[in-house]
């Protein structure tokens, strides 16, 4: 059964246009409130958001939906997505909600839902909520005396700061380290600098002046030039770049050279394996993870499993097989000893623990393997099924044959934007470029 509202990471779209409207938010709140109301206790939902202008509209519409279903609403204000997941469990809420479009520009927004265990909802649960959303808004209304209440929670940021600090090894400090942290003018603009400073670092903040319109604008993990330049300018020991909702991270070494999520996953895996805390003798990546990471993990005599793209699918595999490290090249890194979803700040703290404990510069610590040449290009489409065209199928089959056993080809639709992503990798960089170029050319004709 196809899904009408939910994609790979909740509901997302252009703010104040279908489906990301106040009416949709109202229906989400009412439907999810009805679905998660079980038992006679006073039900509660927690809601966090990033710094987008449209967050106010969606926040209040969600609140109306939840209170009409009889749920009390706790409003956090700007707070990272992983903090909302953590506080859903900590506050014994029946449901958690994050209002964010993650790494997208300010004009988009989204709604992510977490169950009482702090994990993102399964596809089947989202389908059931969708069915309720398309029903009548006057179905399942709470009795007048059972309407929910809403209130602001003033200490949510402080709770998360203390939680994040507790994930850092107690015997280590960040004293003497100069760290640039780019918060993307997003949800972590207060908490991330605070955590690093309280652990002893000299903090140089970037992207900490949100105005509702500048989230991810020329900053953050999707636009790292400012962070890398600031590292070089201030002679910092490293730089940390988060995205709009702080569930992903990229890092720059002391020379301002960017390190992607694959290298960070490799570092944490190697460190945890050496410390005897890596579970299931392996790690989970996705079909987009670089082949160099897989080879590096295998050289450590560990397993490397791949899932489809999306941190929710990484988490599902981790939970099913008992892994405690997983993630994506984009910087979504899940460390299940601490969190139920990707947490950019906590992943960065694990990297900092290796640097602080070893006394070596970031450039020596962070570059563990030589990535296999990999190229990703996006093709925008409006409608139809371009991947079903015979010409597209033929060029994809030809590409797979040309890459052979020493390469990989991944063609997929984005779950958050109207894009078809074409990724190829292999030891022969010239061949990789040629394969991607041929496929993109045919796809663009099919999408015209």
Backbone torsions as a table, in degrees:
resi	resn	phi	psi	omega
1	UNK	NA	128.0	-179.0
2	UNK	-76.6	155.5	-178.2
3	UNK	-102.3	139.8	-175.0
4	UNK	-91.7	-37.7	-174.6
5	UNK	-111.5	-46.7	-172.3
6	UNK	-81.6	138.4	173.6
7	UNK	-110.9	-149.3	-178.1
8	UNK	-72.9	-19.3	-179.4
9	UNK	-141.3	64.1	179.7
10	UNK	80.5	-156.1	177.7
11	UNK	-101.0	133.1	-177.6
12	UNK	-147.6	146.9	177.3
13	UNK	174.1	-175.8	178.4
14	UNK	-65.7	125.2	-176.7
15	UNK	-62.8	137.6	179.7
16	UNK	68.9	21.4	171.8
17	UNK	-136.0	149.8	-178.0
18	UNK	-59.3	134.6	5.4
19	UNK	-93.4	0.9	-172.5
20	UNK	-90.7	66.2	-179.8
21	UNK	-115.0	169.2	176.4
22	UNK	-62.3	-35.7	179.2
23	UNK	-64.1	-43.2	178.1
24	UNK	-61.0	-43.9	179.7
25	UNK	-61.7	-41.0	177.4
26	UNK	-60.9	-43.8	179.9
27	UNK	-67.7	-38.2	176.4
28	UNK	-60.2	-48.8	-179.4
29	UNK	-60.0	-45.6	-178.1
30	UNK	-66.7	-44.6	-177.0
31	UNK	-69.3	-46.7	-179.9
32	UNK	-66.1	-35.6	176.4
33	UNK	-62.0	-43.5	177.8
34	UNK	-64.0	-42.5	-176.0
35	UNK	-65.1	-40.7	-174.2
36	UNK	-93.4	4.2	174.7
37	UNK	-83.5	106.6	-178.9
38	UNK	-140.3	126.3	-178.1
39	UNK	94.5	-179.8	-174.8
40	UNK	-100.8	0.3	-178.4
41	UNK	-72.6	165.5	177.0
42	UNK	-76.0	112.5	-174.3
43	UNK	-80.1	148.6	-179.5
44	UNK	-139.9	147.3	175.1
45	UNK	-128.4	141.4	176.9
46	UNK	-108.1	141.8	-177.7
47	UNK	-131.4	124.1	172.0
48	UNK	-117.3	170.9	179.7
49	UNK	-155.8	166.7	169.7
50	UNK	-95.3	-152.4	-167.8
51	UNK	-106.0	15.4	-178.2
52	UNK	-68.4	145.0	178.9
53	UNK	-55.8	-40.7	-176.9
54	UNK	-71.7	-8.0	179.7
55	UNK	-60.4	-34.3	178.8
56	UNK	-62.1	-47.8	-178.7
57	UNK	-59.7	-47.3	-176.6
58	UNK	-69.9	-38.9	179.9
59	UNK	-59.2	-46.8	-176.8
60	UNK	-73.0	-32.9	177.1
61	UNK	-67.9	-43.0	175.8
62	UNK	-59.4	-43.8	-179.8
63	UNK	-58.6	-42.7	177.7
64	UNK	-61.0	-41.7	179.9
65	UNK	-66.1	-44.7	-178.5
66	UNK	-67.7	-44.5	-178.4
67	UNK	-66.7	-32.4	178.6
68	UNK	-67.7	-24.6	177.0
69	UNK	-88.3	-1.6	176.8
70	UNK	95.6	18.4	179.3
71	UNK	-101.9	138.0	170.4
72	UNK	-77.8	142.4	-174.6
73	UNK	-117.0	127.3	174.5
74	UNK	-107.7	118.8	-175.8
75	UNK	-101.0	122.6	-177.2
76	UNK	-92.8	-25.1	-168.9
77	UNK	76.7	-161.3	-178.0
78	UNK	-60.9	123.5	-176.8
79	UNK	-162.1	140.7	179.9
80	UNK	-59.1	150.7	176.6
81	UNK	-52.7	-48.5	-179.7
82	UNK	-63.2	-27.2	176.3
83	UNK	-67.6	-38.4	176.6
84	UNK	-63.5	-42.8	178.2
85	UNK	-61.2	-43.8	-179.6
86	UNK	-64.6	-44.2	-176.8
87	UNK	-73.5	-22.7	173.2
88	UNK	-57.9	-44.5	178.2
89	UNK	-73.6	-45.4	-174.5
90	UNK	-61.2	-37.9	-178.0
91	UNK	-93.2	9.0	179.7
92	UNK	52.5	41.5	177.9
93	UNK	-77.3	156.4	177.3
94	UNK	-84.0	-14.6	-174.9
95	UNK	-164.6	146.1	174.2
96	UNK	-123.8	145.6	-178.8
97	UNK	-133.5	134.0	171.8
98	UNK	-118.4	128.7	177.7
99	UNK	-100.3	106.3	-177.2
100	UNK	-170.5	150.7	168.6
101	UNK	-110.5	27.0	171.7
102	UNK	55.2	-113.3	-174.3
103	UNK	-89.5	-2.7	-179.2
104	UNK	-70.1	164.7	177.9
105	UNK	-68.8	168.9	-171.7
106	UNK	-60.5	-28.9	-174.3
107	UNK	-71.6	-13.6	173.3
108	UNK	-95.8	159.6	170.5
109	UNK	-152.8	171.7	-176.6
110	UNK	-157.4	169.7	179.4
111	UNK	-132.0	119.7	176.4
112	UNK	-112.5	138.3	-178.6
113	UNK	-115.1	139.7	176.1
114	UNK	-122.4	138.7	176.0
115	UNK	-75.4	176.5	-178.2
116	UNK	-62.1	-17.7	177.5
117	UNK	-87.2	-0.4	178.9
118	UNK	86.0	2.2	179.3
119	UNK	-97.2	150.1	175.4
120	UNK	-62.0	151.0	-175.5
121	UNK	-70.3	150.9	176.6
122	UNK	-74.4	163.7	177.7
123	UNK	-58.5	-38.8	-176.2
124	UNK	-66.7	-39.3	178.3
125	UNK	-67.9	-41.3	177.8
126	UNK	-60.9	-37.5	177.3
127	UNK	-63.8	-39.6	178.4
128	UNK	-66.2	-37.9	177.3
129	UNK	-67.4	-38.9	177.2
130	UNK	-59.2	-41.4	-179.9
131	UNK	-62.0	-39.2	177.3
132	UNK	-69.8	-33.8	-179.8
133	UNK	-62.6	-33.5	-178.6
134	UNK	-83.8	0.9	176.9
135	UNK	-83.7	-172.2	179.9
136	UNK	-76.9	140.0	-179.6
137	UNK	-70.3	-17.7	179.1
138	UNK	-93.4	7.3	172.0
139	UNK	-83.9	137.9	174.6
140	UNK	72.6	19.5	177.8
141	UNK	-69.3	140.8	177.6
142	UNK	-70.6	151.1	173.8
143	UNK	-62.1	156.3	-174.6
144	UNK	-51.9	-41.7	-178.1
145	UNK	-79.2	-7.3	-178.9
146	UNK	-106.1	4.3	178.1
147	UNK	-59.3	140.9	-177.1
148	UNK	-72.8	162.2	175.6
149	UNK	-109.0	158.4	177.5
150	UNK	-129.4	139.7	177.7
151	UNK	-151.8	153.9	176.2
152	UNK	-82.0	141.1	175.4
153	UNK	-107.3	110.9	-171.0
154	UNK	-79.6	-21.2	-174.1
155	UNK	-104.2	17.5	-177.5
156	UNK	-62.5	-43.0	-179.9
157	UNK	-63.9	-42.7	-179.9
158	UNK	-63.5	-38.1	178.3
159	UNK	-61.5	-43.8	-178.5
160	UNK	-69.6	-38.7	178.3
161	UNK	-57.7	-46.2	180.0
162	UNK	-66.7	-39.3	177.2
163	UNK	-60.7	-47.4	-178.8
164	UNK	-62.1	-42.1	179.9
165	UNK	-62.2	-33.2	-179.2
166	UNK	-70.8	-15.2	177.5
167	UNK	-81.8	-11.9	-179.8
168	UNK	-86.7	137.5	-177.7
169	UNK	-53.3	131.9	-173.9
170	UNK	-63.6	-27.3	-175.9
171	UNK	-85.8	0.5	-178.3
172	UNK	-114.6	156.9	174.4
173	UNK	-137.1	164.3	176.9
174	UNK	-101.0	15.1	179.5
175	UNK	-55.6	135.4	177.4
176	UNK	89.3	-8.8	179.0
177	UNK	-95.9	130.1	175.2
178	UNK	-100.1	119.4	-171.3
179	UNK	-125.7	125.7	169.5
180	UNK	-86.5	129.9	176.4
181	UNK	-127.4	120.4	-179.7
182	UNK	-102.6	112.9	-175.0
183	UNK	-96.1	8.1	173.5
184	UNK	61.8	21.1	-174.3
185	UNK	51.5	36.7	-173.8
186	UNK	-120.5	-150.7	-167.6
187	UNK	-65.2	-24.6	-176.4
188	UNK	-98.6	15.9	-171.1
189	UNK	-64.3	-20.8	175.5
190	UNK	-102.0	-43.0	-169.9
191	UNK	-75.1	-37.9	-175.7
192	UNK	-65.2	-50.3	177.1
193	UNK	-60.2	-35.5	-178.9
194	UNK	-64.8	-44.2	-179.4
195	UNK	-62.0	-47.2	-177.9
196	UNK	-64.8	-42.0	-179.7
197	UNK	-65.9	-43.0	-178.4
198	UNK	-68.0	-21.4	175.3
199	UNK	-88.0	1.5	171.0
200	UNK	112.3	-5.9	-175.2
201	UNK	-76.8	154.6	164.6
202	UNK	-85.5	118.4	-170.4
203	UNK	-106.3	130.1	174.7
204	UNK	-114.1	99.4	-173.9
205	UNK	-82.6	142.3	174.9
206	UNK	-132.8	146.4	177.8
207	UNK	66.0	44.5	-178.4
208	UNK	-122.2	26.7	-179.9
209	UNK	-128.2	65.4	-177.1
210	UNK	-68.3	142.9	176.2
211	UNK	-129.5	13.4	-179.6
212	UNK	92.3	-20.7	-175.8
213	UNK	-119.1	-5.6	-171.7
214	UNK	-114.2	13.0	176.6
215	UNK	-61.3	130.4	-179.1
216	UNK	64.1	9.0	-177.0
217	UNK	-82.3	107.0	179.4
218	UNK	55.2	33.7	179.6
219	UNK	-160.0	173.5	177.2
220	UNK	81.9	-174.1	-171.6
221	UNK	-71.7	-13.7	177.0
222	UNK	-98.4	-2.3	177.7
223	UNK	-149.5	80.2	-167.0
224	UNK	-90.7	1.9	-175.5
225	UNK	-59.9	-41.9	-178.4
226	UNK	-64.4	-41.5	178.9
227	UNK	-64.5	-46.2	-179.4
228	UNK	-62.8	-41.3	179.3
229	UNK	-65.3	-38.5	179.8
230	UNK	-66.5	-35.5	176.4
231	UNK	-60.7	-46.4	180.0
232	UNK	-67.6	-41.6	-177.6
233	UNK	-62.8	-41.6	-174.9
234	UNK	-97.2	2.1	-177.6
235	UNK	53.9	44.8	-179.8
236	UNK	-74.6	162.5	179.1
237	UNK	-78.9	-26.8	174.3
238	UNK	-172.7	170.1	176.8
239	UNK	-128.3	148.4	179.8
240	UNK	-123.6	127.2	178.0
241	UNK	-120.3	119.4	176.3
242	UNK	-100.1	167.5	173.8
243	UNK	-102.5	-173.1	-170.9
244	UNK	-57.4	-33.8	178.7
245	UNK	-111.5	7.3	171.1
246	UNK	64.0	28.5	175.0
247	UNK	-98.6	3.1	175.1
248	UNK	-138.5	158.9	-175.6
249	UNK	-147.9	142.5	166.6
250	UNK	-127.0	156.0	-173.9
251	UNK	-132.0	146.6	173.2
252	UNK	-114.0	141.7	177.4
253	UNK	-79.6	-175.3	-173.6
254	UNK	-68.2	-13.3	176.2
255	UNK	-94.5	4.1	179.9
256	UNK	78.1	18.2	178.6
257	UNK	-90.9	132.5	-173.3
258	UNK	-77.0	141.9	177.1
259	UNK	-121.9	126.6	-175.0
260	UNK	-89.4	-179.8	-175.6
261	UNK	-64.2	-29.0	179.3
262	UNK	-63.6	-43.8	178.6
263	UNK	-64.9	-38.0	-179.6
264	UNK	-67.5	-40.2	176.6
265	UNK	-63.1	-41.9	178.0
266	UNK	-61.3	-40.9	-179.7
267	UNK	-65.4	-48.3	-179.6
268	UNK	-63.4	-41.5	179.2
269	UNK	-60.6	-47.9	179.8
270	UNK	-61.6	-44.5	-178.6
271	UNK	-64.8	-46.5	-178.3
272	UNK	-68.8	-33.8	176.9
273	UNK	-65.1	-42.3	178.9
274	UNK	-64.3	-33.9	-179.4
275	UNK	-85.0	-3.6	178.6
276	UNK	75.8	21.0	-178.2
277	UNK	-112.7	2.6	176.5
278	UNK	-78.7	127.4	-177.9
279	UNK	-97.9	156.8	175.1
280	UNK	63.1	11.9	175.7
281	UNK	52.4	42.5	178.9
282	UNK	-179.8	-168.8	-174.7
283	UNK	-149.3	157.6	-179.1
284	UNK	-113.7	129.8	172.7
285	UNK	-122.4	-159.9	178.5
286	UNK	-127.8	178.1	178.3
287	UNK	-63.4	-16.7	179.2
288	UNK	-92.5	-7.5	179.4
289	UNK	-63.8	140.0	-176.4
290	UNK	-65.0	141.8	178.9
291	UNK	-60.6	-27.9	177.3
292	UNK	-62.6	-36.5	176.8
293	UNK	-65.5	-44.3	179.6
294	UNK	-59.3	-44.5	179.5
295	UNK	-64.6	-39.9	178.5
296	UNK	-61.7	-46.5	179.2
297	UNK	-62.1	-43.7	179.7
298	UNK	-64.3	-34.6	177.5
299	UNK	-65.6	-24.2	175.5
300	UNK	-82.4	5.2	-177.6
301	UNK	65.0	35.6	179.0
302	UNK	-119.6	161.5	-179.6
303	UNK	-87.3	149.8	174.1
304	UNK	-130.9	116.8	178.8
305	UNK	-109.8	146.3	178.4
306	UNK	-114.1	145.2	172.8
307	UNK	-124.7	176.4	171.2
308	UNK	-68.2	163.9	-176.3
309	UNK	-66.6	140.4	-179.5
310	UNK	127.1	124.6	-176.0
311	UNK	-63.2	-25.0	178.9
312	UNK	-63.7	-35.7	180.0
313	UNK	-75.6	-33.7	173.3
314	UNK	-61.6	-46.0	-179.7
315	UNK	-62.1	-43.1	179.8
316	UNK	-58.0	-42.4	179.7
317	UNK	-70.3	-38.9	177.9
318	UNK	-59.5	-45.0	-178.6
319	UNK	-66.9	-39.0	-177.2
320	UNK	-68.4	-35.5	-173.7
321	UNK	-108.2	-2.9	176.1
322	UNK	84.4	17.3	176.0
323	UNK	-74.0	150.9	174.8
324	UNK	-118.8	6.5	173.7
325	UNK	-134.3	132.3	176.2
326	UNK	-163.8	166.1	177.9
327	UNK	166.8	-172.0	-175.0
328	UNK	-126.6	156.8	178.6
329	UNK	-58.6	-30.5	-178.9
330	UNK	-68.1	-11.2	178.8
331	UNK	109.7	-0.1	168.9
332	UNK	-70.1	111.0	-179.7
333	UNK	-125.9	123.3	-177.3
334	UNK	-107.9	121.4	176.7
335	UNK	-117.0	95.2	-166.9
336	UNK	-72.8	-8.8	171.0
337	UNK	-64.9	-23.0	-175.9
338	UNK	-117.5	-37.9	-168.5
339	UNK	-133.9	165.2	177.9
340	UNK	-105.2	-2.2	-179.1
341	UNK	-151.1	176.0	179.4
342	UNK	-61.5	137.4	179.3
343	UNK	-138.6	104.9	-176.4
344	UNK	-61.9	-41.1	-177.4
345	UNK	-68.9	-44.8	-178.2
346	UNK	-68.7	-35.4	174.2
347	UNK	-63.0	-41.9	178.4
348	UNK	-62.3	-38.0	179.4
349	UNK	-64.6	-34.3	177.3
350	UNK	-69.1	-35.4	174.4
351	UNK	-66.8	-43.7	178.8
352	UNK	-62.8	-32.0	178.4
353	UNK	-63.2	-39.4	178.2
354	UNK	-66.7	-42.0	-179.7
355	UNK	-67.3	-46.3	-178.9
356	UNK	-65.9	-34.2	-177.6
357	UNK	-80.4	-21.5	-175.6
358	UNK	-101.9	-20.1	178.4
359	UNK	71.9	15.3	179.0
360	UNK	-103.5	152.7	177.7
361	UNK	-65.3	156.3	-176.6
362	UNK	-58.2	-35.6	-177.9
363	UNK	-62.0	-31.0	178.5
364	UNK	-80.4	-28.6	-174.8
365	UNK	-86.3	-35.9	-166.2
366	UNK	-89.3	-21.0	-176.1
367	UNK	-101.5	88.6	-171.4
368	UNK	-91.3	-27.5	-176.4
369	UNK	-148.7	158.5	177.8
370	UNK	-87.1	115.3	-179.2
371	UNK	-63.8	144.3	172.4
372	UNK	-70.8	137.9	177.9
373	UNK	-49.5	125.8	-175.5
374	UNK	-138.8	138.2	-179.5
375	UNK	-133.9	130.7	178.6
376	UNK	-123.5	127.8	173.8
377	UNK	-131.5	147.1	-178.4
378	UNK	-109.7	141.3	174.7
379	UNK	-121.6	122.4	-178.9
380	UNK	-83.7	138.0	177.5
381	UNK	-131.4	159.7	-178.4
382	UNK	-105.5	-44.8	-179.3
383	UNK	-159.9	-176.8	-179.9
384	UNK	80.2	-171.7	-178.8
385	UNK	-127.5	72.8	-175.8
386	UNK	-59.7	-28.4	-179.8
387	UNK	-70.8	-12.7	179.0
388	UNK	-91.3	-6.5	178.9
389	UNK	-65.8	139.5	-178.7
390	UNK	-59.5	-39.7	-179.2
391	UNK	-64.2	-35.8	179.4
392	UNK	-71.3	-44.3	178.8
393	UNK	-59.0	-40.7	-177.6
394	UNK	-66.2	-44.6	-177.4
395	UNK	-68.8	-31.0	176.3
396	UNK	-68.1	-44.9	178.4
397	UNK	-61.5	-40.8	178.6
398	UNK	-63.2	-40.0	-179.9
399	UNK	-63.2	-42.4	178.5
400	UNK	-61.9	-41.6	-179.3
401	UNK	-65.8	-39.4	-178.7
402	UNK	-68.8	-37.1	179.3
403	UNK	-71.8	-34.6	177.5
404	UNK	65.6	-157.4	-174.9
405	UNK	-74.2	-16.6	-177.3
406	UNK	-92.9	8.7	-179.8
407	UNK	-142.9	175.9	179.3
408	UNK	-139.8	150.5	176.7
409	UNK	-132.8	127.2	-179.9
410	UNK	-128.1	120.8	177.2
411	UNK	-119.6	123.9	-177.6
412	UNK	-153.7	155.3	171.8
413	UNK	-83.6	139.3	174.0
414	UNK	-66.6	144.5	176.9
415	UNK	-89.4	-3.6	-175.5
416	UNK	-124.8	-12.3	-179.5
417	UNK	-143.5	158.2	179.0
418	UNK	-78.3	66.7	-176.6
419	UNK	-129.9	146.3	167.1
420	UNK	-106.2	123.4	-176.6
421	UNK	-98.3	128.7	-179.9
422	UNK	-115.4	113.5	-179.4
423	UNK	-125.6	131.6	173.7
424	UNK	-133.3	149.6	175.1
425	UNK	-148.7	154.0	179.3
426	UNK	176.5	168.9	-177.8
427	UNK	-70.1	-23.0	179.2
428	UNK	-97.2	99.4	-175.6
429	UNK	-62.4	-38.2	179.6
430	UNK	-61.7	-42.2	179.0
431	UNK	-65.4	-40.7	178.9
432	UNK	-58.4	-47.6	-179.4
433	UNK	-62.8	-40.9	-179.2
434	UNK	-65.6	-42.6	-179.6
435	UNK	-63.4	-47.8	-180.0
436	UNK	-62.8	-43.5	-179.5
437	UNK	-60.1	-42.0	-179.9
438	UNK	-66.1	-43.0	-178.1
439	UNK	-67.7	-43.7	179.9
440	UNK	-61.4	-41.3	-179.6
441	UNK	-60.2	-45.4	179.6
442	UNK	-68.5	-39.4	179.3
443	UNK	-63.4	-42.5	-179.5
444	UNK	-62.0	-36.3	175.1
445	UNK	-65.7	-40.4	-179.5
446	UNK	-68.9	-27.9	-178.1
447	UNK	-90.6	-7.6	-175.8
448	UNK	-68.4	NA	NA
